[in-house]
């Protein structure tokens, strides 16, 4: 009967049990029929069929095979990008560097520190990077990860698999579905566990890896001369307050060197202390009756509320390292490729054009006023005396 069940009649619980629901389309959880146990790999748990009234009538080996197929299909659906890495078909499988990076990401359940991949990343060319993108792997400044695994179902399943493999208690203590970050008060919290489920620990908070990567990129892109300013949008991305943001940035290795809020607070405390000292040194003035009339509510004009300006945040010294070399001297620089040895015709043409215009303007400036004169050709018959002689001759004739 169970072998003919629809896949939707099986469900994996947070305790690692496979539940079977007798009635199709019933939203209620079913009865436990099997349990997951540690396997040869963290992403390959084994299935143990439970002994109860529901499994007694089943062919144990056939039922076990059926459950293994269901589990494989379930994991492929929830962790698709991660599970497809192992398949490694076509050109992706032929390149050793791409496969080596993918294997480390697979073993890390979709997340691995970039520093563990630096030697391999150095061998990547544009074509190999394109192959990594086909595998949905993102090479961030600090972590390499698969963004598609940030979905709640993938986080919960990875938490379950990690606890099974490492013998940790179930259900796994994962952040609430879809939350950007969560406070972790347990000082003994396992950093590898939180990193493996896509919520690395920084400054006492589990931060979703895609938002963390966004903040890290913003830090290095906006850094100048080895320093950067914290931004309010960083706290918004991380879903935390400003003080929590500072703790996260410091946990990354950046050092706070200037905080306007602390300076303002110190100045206010100093002013208050000075005012108290001056008040003690001055004699008490006699009290006078206040005969002024209080303004009525009708006469009082409501004050216009000005939009609150967000305070300037702290300045940090950038953590030194490879990312510092790229971003600490003014941010990432993107240079357009150019061919060596080939003259830029457009550039030369523009230079010539610019020069010719300049020379023309110069020549025009040096020229003085020009006078053009044209002399008409002189003929004897056109003389006034010759014309008078002609008129006289006509009159005599």
C-alpha positions in Angstrom: 0.0 0.0 0.0 2.8 2.5 0.9 4.7 1.6 -2.3 1.7 2.9 -4.3 1.5 6.1 -2.3 1.9 9.5 -3.9 5.2 11.3 -3.1 3.1 14.1 -1.4 2.0 11.6 1.2 5.5 11.5 2.6 7.1 14.3 4.6 10.4 14.9 6.4 10.0 16.2 9.9 12.4 18.5 11.8 13.4 15.5 14.0 14.7 13.6 10.9 11.7 11.2 10.6 10.0 10.3 7.4 6.2 10.6 8.0 3.5 8.9 5.9 0.0 10.3 5.6 -2.5 7.6 4.7 -5.0 10.0 3.1 -4.0 12.0 0.1 -4.2 15.8 0.2 -4.4 15.7 4.0 -2.4 18.6 5.4 -1.9 17.0 8.8 1.5 15.2 9.4 1.4 11.5 9.1 2.9 8.7 11.2 6.6 8.0 11.4 7.7 5.1 9.1 11.5 5.7 8.9 14.3 7.8 10.3 17.3 9.4 8.8 20.8 8.5 10.2 24.3 9.6 9.6 25.6 8.4 6.2 28.9 8.4 4.4 28.6 12.1 3.4 26.8 15.0 5.0 24.5 15.2 2.0 24.0 11.4 1.8 22.1 10.3 5.0 21.0 6.7 5.3 17.4 5.6 5.9 16.3 3.2 8.6 12.8 1.7 8.4 11.0 1.8 11.7 9.3 -1.3 13.1 5.6 -0.5 13.7 2.1 -1.6 12.6 2.3 0.5 9.4 5.6 -1.1 8.2 5.1 -4.7 9.2 3.2 -5.7 6.1 5.7 -4.1 3.7 8.5 -5.7 1.9 11.4 -4.1 3.8 13.9 -3.9 1.0 11.4 -2.7 -1.5 10.1 -0.2 0.9 13.6 1.0 1.8 14.4 1.5 -1.8 11.2 3.4 -2.3 12.0 5.7 0.6 15.6 6.3 -0.6 14.2 7.3 -4.0 11.7 9.6 -2.3 14.4 11.2 -0.1 16.7 11.7 -3.1 13.9 13.4 -5.1 13.0 15.5 -2.0 16.6 16.7 -1.5 17.1 17.4 -5.2 13.9 19.6 -5.2 14.9 21.6 -2.1 18.7 21.8 -2.7 18.6 21.6 -6.5 21.7 23.8 -7.2 23.7 22.0 -4.6 22.7 18.5 -5.6 23.4 19.1 -9.3 27.0 19.9 -8.5 27.7 16.2 -8.0 26.4 15.3 -11.4 29.0 17.5 -13.2 28.0 16.9 -16.8 29.6 18.3 -20.0 32.3 21.0 -20.1 31.8 21.7 -16.4 33.0 18.2 -15.6 36.0 18.4 -17.9 37.6 21.4 -16.2 39.5 20.3 -13.1 39.7 23.8 -11.5 35.9 24.4 -11.8 35.2 20.9 -10.4 37.6 21.4 -7.5 35.9 24.6 -6.5 32.5 23.0 -6.9 33.5 20.0 -4.8 34.6 22.2 -1.9 31.3 24.2 -2.1 29.4 20.8 -2.2 31.2 19.6 0.9 30.5 22.9 2.6 26.8 22.5 1.9 26.8 25.5 -0.4 29.2 27.8 1.5 33.0 27.9 1.8 35.4 30.6 2.9 37.0 32.2 -0.1 40.5 32.0 1.5 40.3 28.2 1.1 39.8 28.7 -2.6 42.4 31.4 -3.4 44.9 29.0 -5.2 42.1 27.6 -7.3 40.5 31.0 -8.1 43.9 32.3 -9.3 43.7 29.7 -12.1 40.3 30.9 -13.4 39.9 32.6 -16.7 36.7 34.3 -18.0 35.4 31.0 -19.5 36.0 29.0 -16.3 34.2 31.8 -14.3 31.3 31.4 -16.6 31.2 27.7 -15.9 31.0 28.5 -12.2 28.1 30.8 -12.8 26.3 28.0 -14.6 26.7 26.0 -11.4 25.1 29.0 -9.6 28.2 29.5 -7.5 29.0 33.1 -6.5 32.6 34.1 -5.6 32.1 36.8 -3.0 34.9 38.8 -1.4 34.9 36.7 1.8 32.6 33.7 1.1 31.8 31.6 -2.0 28.2 30.4 -1.9 25.1 29.5 -3.8 22.4 32.3 -3.4 19.6 30.0 -4.4 20.0 28.1 -1.1 18.8 31.0 1.0 15.2 29.9 0.8 13.7 28.8 4.1 13.2 25.2 3.1 16.8 24.9 2.0 18.0 26.4 5.3 15.9 24.0 7.4 17.0 20.9 5.4 20.7 21.8 5.6 20.3 22.4 9.4 18.8 18.9 9.7 21.5 17.3 7.6 24.3 19.0 9.5 23.0 18.0 12.9 22.5 14.4 11.7 26.1 14.1 10.5 27.6 15.8 13.5 25.4 14.2 16.2 23.8 17.4 17.3 20.4 17.5 18.8 17.3 17.8 16.6 15.4 19.8 15.6 18.1 22.1 14.4 18.1 25.6 15.9 17.8 27.6 12.6 16.7 31.2 12.3 13.0 31.9 11.6 11.9 31.5 8.0 13.0 34.5 5.8 14.6 36.5 8.6 17.6 38.6 7.6 19.5 38.2 10.8 19.0 37.0 14.4 20.7 37.6 17.7 22.6 34.6 19.0 23.1 34.8 22.7 24.7 31.4 23.1 28.5 32.0 23.3 29.1 28.3 22.5 27.2 28.5 19.2 28.9 26.5 16.5 30.1 29.0 13.8 30.5 26.2 11.2 26.9 25.2 11.7 25.5 28.7 11.1 27.8 29.2 8.1 26.7 25.8 6.6 23.1 26.8 6.7 23.8 30.2 5.1 23.8 32.4 8.2 27.4 33.1 9.2 28.0 34.4 12.7 29.4 38.0 13.0 29.2 40.2 16.1 26.8 38.0 18.0 24.3 37.8 15.1 23.5 35.1 12.5 23.4 37.1 9.2 21.9 35.7 6.0 24.7 35.3 3.6 23.3 37.2 0.6 22.8 40.4 2.7 26.1 39.9 4.4 27.8 39.7 0.9 26.0 42.9 -0.1 27.4 44.8 2.9 30.9 43.4 2.3 30.8 44.6 -1.3 29.5 48.0 -0.3 32.3 48.4 2.2 35.1 47.7 -0.3 33.5 49.6 -3.2 33.1 52.7 -1.0 36.5 52.5 0.7 39.0 55.2 0.1 42.6 55.4 1.3 42.0 52.4 3.6 38.9 53.8 5.3 35.2 53.8 4.8 32.0 55.3 6.4 29.3 53.0 7.8 26.0 53.6 6.0 22.4 53.5 7.3 21.4 51.2 4.5 23.9 48.6 5.7 21.9 48.3 8.9 18.7 48.1 6.9 20.1 45.3 4.8 21.1 43.4 7.9 17.9 44.0 9.7 19.6 45.4 12.8 20.4 48.6 14.7 23.5 50.8 14.3 25.3 49.4 17.3 24.8 45.9 16.0 26.1 47.0 12.6 29.2 48.3 14.2 29.7 45.0 16.1 29.3 43.1 12.8 31.8 45.3 11.0 34.3 45.0 13.8 33.8 41.2 13.8 34.8 41.3 10.1 38.2 42.8 11.1 37.5 46.5 10.5 38.4 49.0 13.2 36.3 51.9 14.3 38.5 55.0 14.3 36.0 57.9 14.6 32.4 58.0 15.8 30.5 61.4 15.7 27.9 60.1 18.1 30.5 59.4 20.8 32.0 62.9 20.3 28.6 64.5 20.5 27.8 62.6 23.7 31.2 63.5 25.3 30.7 67.2 24.4 27.2 67.1 25.9 28.5 65.5 29.1 31.3 68.1 29.3 28.8 71.0 28.8 26.5 69.6 31.5 29.4 69.2 33.9 30.5 72.8 33.3 27.0 74.2 33.8 26.7 72.4 37.1 30.0 73.8 38.3 29.0 77.3 37.3 25.6 76.9 39.0 27.3 75.9 42.3 29.7 78.9 42.2 27.0 81.5 41.5 24.9 82.9 44.5 21.2 82.0 44.5 19.0 84.8 43.0 15.9 85.9 44.9 12.7 84.3 43.5 10.4 86.6 41.7 6.8 86.2 40.9 6.1 85.4 37.3 3.3 87.8 36.3 3.5 86.9 32.6 0.3 85.4 31.2 0.5 82.0 29.6 -0.3 82.0 26.0 -3.6 80.5 25.2 -3.8 77.4 23.0 -5.5 79.4 20.3 -2.7 81.9 20.1 0.0 79.2 20.2 1.2 78.4 16.7 2.1 74.8 16.0 5.7 74.2 15.2 6.5 72.9 11.8 8.0 69.4 12.1 11.2 69.2 10.1 12.2 65.8 8.6 14.6 64.1 10.9 18.1 63.9 9.4 19.9 60.7 9.9 23.1 61.2 11.9 26.5 60.7 10.4 27.8 57.2 11.2 31.3 56.1 12.3 34.4 55.8 10.2 36.3 52.5 10.1 39.8 51.5 9.1 39.6 48.8 6.4 40.8 45.3 7.3 44.0 44.6 5.6 44.2 41.7 3.1 43.6 40.9 -0.5 40.3 42.7 -0.5 42.0 45.7 1.1 44.5 45.8 -1.9 41.5 45.9 -4.3 39.2 48.2 -2.5 41.2 50.1 0.1 42.8 52.6 -2.3 39.6 54.1 -3.7 37.3 51.2 -4.3 37.2 48.6 -7.1 38.5 49.9 -10.4 37.1 48.5 -13.6 39.4 49.1 -16.6 38.3 48.5 -20.1 40.6 46.1 -22.0 42.6 47.6 -24.8 44.8 46.1 -27.5 48.5 46.6 -27.3 50.5 48.0 -30.2 47.4 49.2 -32.2 47.0 52.9 -32.5 43.7 54.4 -31.6 42.6 56.0 -34.9 39.7 57.9 -33.3 42.0 59.3 -30.6 44.6 60.4 -33.2 41.9 62.0 -35.4 40.5 63.9 -32.5 44.0 65.2 -31.6 44.7 66.3 -35.2 41.3 67.9 -35.4 41.8 69.7 -32.1 45.3 70.8 -33.2 44.1 72.1 -36.6 41.3 74.1 -35.0 43.8 75.5 -32.5 46.2 76.5 -35.2 43.4 78.1 -37.2 42.3 80.1 -34.3 45.9 81.2 -33.7 46.5 82.2 -37.3 43.2 84.1 -37.3 44.2 86.0 -34.2 47.6 87.0 -35.7 46.1 88.4 -38.9 45.6 92.3 -39.1 43.1 94.2 -41.3 43.2 93.4 -45.0 42.6 96.1 -47.8 41.7 94.8 -51.2 42.0 97.2 -54.2 41.2 96.5 -57.9 42.3 98.9 -60.7 40.2 99.1 -63.9 41.9 98.9 -67.2 42.4 102.4 -68.8 41.5 102.9 -72.5 42.2 106.1 -74.6 38.7 106.3 -76.0 37.3 106.4 -72.5 39.1 109.7 -71.7 36.8 112.7 -71.1 38.6 114.7 -73.7 38.1 112.0 -76.3 34.4 111.9 -75.5 34.0 115.7 -76.0 35.8 115.5 -79.3 33.4 112.8 -80.5 30.4 114.9 -79.5 31.8 118.0 -81.4 32.4 116.0 -84.5 28.8 114.8 -84.5 27.5 118.3 -84.1 29.6 119.6 -87.1 28.5 116.8 -89.3 
